[in-house]
Amino acid sequence: MDQEPKATISDPESAIERDLSRHILSASAVMIGVCTTLIGLVKVAKPHLGQGHVSEYAGLAALLFLLSALTSYLSIRCANANLAISRTFERIADAIFLGGLIAISVIAIFFAFEVI
């Protein structure tokens, strides 16, 4: 029975994945700040813009980025203990981060065209 060697933390592929998780973590934190800034700007400009739901949607996008940051953090923390779980968390963080980017982009487009 020929078994595949288990991946260790010193493998180049796992090092790249750790770097990806670190990038997702830092970018998610920045995007939470962007969403918070958008919410603040909308609250200040509300008397001039009228009633809208931009701040609520930006808050939901911020939650997506928070989930992405949490799962990427878990990916980094689990890298030494269990590489398979670490990779799973990293894939989840990546998918959620992309969802958050799409959401904030759609919010920005709708806000620019005064749909929301």
Secondary structure by P-SEA (a helix, b strand, c coil): cccccccccccaaaaaaaaaaaaaaaaaaaaaaaaaaaaaaaaaacccccccaaaaaaaaaaaaaaaaaaaaaaaaaaccccaaaaaaaaaaaaaaaaaaaaaaaaaaaaaaaccc
